[in-house]
Amino acid sequence: MEIGITSFVETTPDVQTGEVISHAQRLREVVEEIVLADQVGLDVFGIGEHHRKDYAASSPAMVLSAAAPLTKRIRLTSAVTVLSSADPVRVFQDFATLDGLSNGRAEIMAGRGSFIESFPLFGYDLNDYEELFEEHLELLLKIQASEKVTWRGGHRPAIQNLGVYPRPVQNPLPIWIGSGGNQESVVRAGLLGLPLMLAIIGGSPRQFAPLVQLYKKVAMHAGHDVSRLTVGSHSLGFVAEDTELAADTFFPSTQAGMNKIGRERGWAHYNRASFDAARSLEGAMYVGDPETVAQKIIHLRKHVGMTRFMMYVPISTMPHDQVMRAIELLGTEVAPRVREEITKWEAETQQESTFA
């Protein structure tokens, strides 16, 4: 069971002081967060791509490359790369560079993204939303598979037997599909045999179990070794020494972030009752003391089938020291507990299967 952190590198006003830190300061802070995550034994750190004033990371590969020489073991991934509005050649080059700097720890998580600012910014038509993703993913996978590429699509200029460099340390460089639960995306990932990351930020994670099963079924029918495929969850969370402290600390910024997005998208007002329901055992938010959070991750693994868990913290600006403490507790207390329990559970399951 892999456990890690997702950050969108937020620069929204602090809910207590109203202060807005600079993009530069927040970028430096997130590099410190990545370094700490590596030191406390977490498996992966993901940076989301955004092109808005309230997020500082328009280029995940650049941010992750700053942390690469300062870390030793942690995997470094986008979360996600908005592939529809990005040049696949440049995406591959950036992450192959990151792979070299980190000596083989880079990953690409390709997705459509939940915001649309990148389309007009880079000159893409939103009417081509679906076609662009399919075409760019096809080209990205061709570059992953071969140093020299010949390819023709409907939107990007063709490539005729050209090399794409640098080549990564890993062969192949891992490419994930990030999805909010769209069935088409899940099927695509299964057909291609690509690892799948599901953004589970509302409702019950159990609702995603059928999608996980569909993914595995499609992958198996496509001839892929299902035992080698990874399914992950990206979910909101926060860890503190005490569950009520964690909830009281995390709620204000979460409410501010959810309501900011909600006003843009017409969501209902997000209140403490919604928050408390989401942090129940069957909810999609992982907030509490280390044991509470560990048990929820174990529950996710047993009942939904995830083999990677990414805690998205924070959704809105929080004091840097609070985020750092949450990362420390996730790595030193939550992750060891989860790994121990999952290892024990898998051994018992295997034994039961053997004697059945």
N, C-alpha and C positions, 0 to 999 in steps of 0.2 A: 504494500500500500504506500504509494507516494503521497507526500503532503507538502504543500507549498503555499505561496502567497501570490495574489494578483493585486496590482496597483494601477490606477489610472492617473496617478500623479496629479492630484487635485489641487487647484488654487482658488477655491471658493472662499468667501468670507468666513472667518472663524465665528462660530455661533455665539460664543461668549463675549468676544472683544470686538467683532466686526472687522478685525485686521485681515488684510489680504496680502499674503507673502508673494514675493516675486517668483516668476517662473524659474529664474536661476537658482534661488534658494531652495525651492521645492525639488528641483532636479538633483541638487547636491544631497538633499535629505534622502531621496529615494535610493541613491547610490549607497548611502550609509545603511539603509534598510536591507538592501541586497547583501551587503557584506555581513551584516549581523545574521541574516537568514542562513548564510553559508556557515558561519561560525557555530550556530546552534544546531546544525545538522538537518535543516530542511532540504528537500529534494529539488525544488524548482521554484523559480521566481518569474512571474509573467508581467509584462508591461503592455497596457492597452494603447492603441493608436487613436488619437483624437486631434481634431483641428478646430478647437474652440478656446476661447479666452480662459475658461474655467478648468482647463487641463493643460499640463505643461509638456506632455510627451507626444509630439507629433511624429517622432522617429524612434520607435522602440529599440531598433538595432543600435542606434547611437548611445542611448541611455545604458543599455545592457553592455555595450562594448566598454563604457567607462568603468563598469564594475568587473569586467572579465579578468583583468590582471590582478585584481584585489581579492579574488575568490579562488577556491581550489576545487570544489566538488559540485556545487549546486548547478543545476541545469538552468539555462537562460532562454526564455521564450517570449515571443509576442503574445498578446492576449486581448484583442486579436490584431493581425495585420489586415487592414481593410483592402482586400485583394481586388475587389471590383474596380477601385479607382487608383490602383497602383500598377506600375510597370513590373511584370513578373521577372524580367531580366534583372532589374535593379533590386527587387526584393531578394532574389537569390544571391546576388553579389553581396548585398549588405549582410545577410545572415551567414554566408560562407566566410566573410571577413570576421564576423563575430565568432564563428566556429574555430577559425584559426587562432584568434586572440585568446579564446578560452580553452584551446586544445581539445576540441570535440565535445562541447557542452551546449551548443546552440540548437534551437528548435524554431520552426515557423508554425504559428497557429493561424490558419487562413480563415477569414470569415467575411461576412457582408458588413459587419458593424451595425451599431444601433442608431447612429447619427448619419446625416447626409451631407454635412458641410464639405467633405472632401470631393464630392462630385463636381460642383461648380468651380471649386478651387483649382482642380487639375484638368478642367475642361471636358468632363464626361457628362453624358446625358442620362438623367435618372430613368428615362424610358427604357434604357438599355441595361438596367440594374441586373437582371437575371443573366442575360447573355454575356455581359462583361465578366461576371464571376465564373461562369462555366468556361469561357474562353481563356481567361487568365489562369485559372487552375490547370487547365490542360497544358498550357505552355510551361507553367511552373513545374509540373510533374515531368515534362520532357527534359527540362534543364536539369532537374534532379537526377534523371536516369542517364544522361549522356553529356559529355563534355562538348561535343559538336551538335548543333541543333539545326534542323530544317523544319519549319513550321509556317502555316498560313492560317489566319483567322479572318473574322469579319470586321474587326475594329482596330486592331493594332497592325502596323506594317509587318509584312512577312519577314522571316529570317531564313537565309539560305546557307546552310552548312557553315555556320559561324560558331566559334568557341565562346563559352561564357566562363569568366575567371574572376576571382580565384576559385579553385575547387575546394570544397570543405574537407576537413579532417575526417568527418564521419561519412561513410558511404553505405547507404544514402543519408543525406541530411534529413532529419525527421520533419515531416510535414503533417500537421494535424488539421482537422476540420472543426471549426468552432461553430456551434449552433445554439439558438435559443429554444430549440425543441421542434423546429420545423421538420416534418416527416421526410420531405424531399431531401433535405441536407443529410439526415441520418441514413437514408437509403444510398445516397451518393457516396458517403464515407464507407459504407459497407461494401458496395460494389468495387470501390477502389482499394479496399483493404487498408484505409488510413485510420489512425487513431482519432477518436472522437471526444470533443470536450463540449459538455452541455452546460449552458448557463441556467442555473436553477436559482432564481431570485424571488420566487413567489409560489404560493400553493404548497403542495406536499411533494417532496422528492419521490415518493412512491408512484406518483402519477407518471414519472419518467421511466419506470421499469419496463412498460411495454415497448418504449422506444429503444431501450437498450437491447431487449430481446429481438426486436426487429432488425437492429443493426447487426447483431451476431448471426441471425438467420440469413440475412442477405449476404453477409461476408462469407459464410460457410457455403452457400449455393454458388457463390462466385469463385470458389476454390481457394479461399484464403484460410490460413491456420488461425482459427478463432482464439486459441490459447495464447497467441502472441500479440493480440490486439489489446490496446488500452482504451478504457472509457473513463473519462474524468468528469468531475463536477466543479463548477465555478459558482461559489455561493458566498453571500455576505456573512461576515463573522467577526468576533472580537473576543479576546481572552483576557481575563483579569484574575486576581487571586480569589475573588469572591463573586458568585453569580450575580447578585444584586448590584454590586459595584460595577461589574461588566455591563449590565443592562443600563444602569443609570448613566454610565460614561458614554456608551455607544449610541444611546437613543437620540440625543439632541442633534448630532451631526447627520445621523441617518435620516431623521425626520426632515431636516433641512434639504438634504440631497434628494430624497424621494419626492418631496413636494415641489422642488424646483423642476425636476424632470416631469413630474405629474402635471404641472401647469402647462407645460409645452405639449403634453400628449393627452390631456383631458382625463387624467386619472382622478379617482376620488381622493379626498384629503387623507393623508397618512397620519395616524395618531398612535398613542401609546398602546391602545387595545390591539391595533393591527400588528404593532411591533412585538408585543408579548405573545400573541398567537403564533407569530412566525418563529419565535425562539422555543416553542414547545417541541417535544420529541418528534412529532410528525411535520413540523414546520420547516421552512427552507432557510432559516437563519441560525448560525452556529455561534451563539453568544452565551458565555458563562465562565465558570471556573474551569480549570483544565480537565477535571473528570467529567463534567457535564458535556463539554465540547468533544472530548474523546468518545464518549458513549454515543453521541449523535453521529460522529463519523463512522464508528463501528456499525451502527444501525443502518447507515447509508450503504456501506459495503455489503452487509448481509442481505438487505432487502431490495436494493436497486442494482447492485453489481458493479459499482464504481471501483476502479483500482488506482485512481489519482484524485486527490481532493485539493482544490485551490481555494483558500480563504481570501475573499475580496475585502480588503480593509485599507483605508476607510472609504465609504461612498462619497463623503464630503470631507472638507478639511478638519483634521483633528490635530491637537498638539503632537509634535514629532516624538516626544518622549513616551506618550501613551501608545503610539503605534509601535515604537521600538519594544516596549514592554510586552505588548501582545505577541509580537514576533518571537521574542525570547521565550515566552511561556509555551507558545505553539511548538517550538523546536525542542525545548528541554523537557517538557512535561506531557504535552498532548501527544506528540508524534511517537515517543517511545511506548506510551500506553496503548495507542492504537496498533502499532506494529506487533507488540507482544500478544495482544488479544486476537488480532486477525491471524497471526501465525498459528496460535493454539486452535482457533476455530477451524482453519483450513485443514490442519492435521486431523482433527476429530472428524471432519466431513469426509476426508479421504479414507479414514479408517472405516467409517460407517459404510461408505461406498464399496470398499473392498470386501466387507463381510456380508453385504446385502445379498 
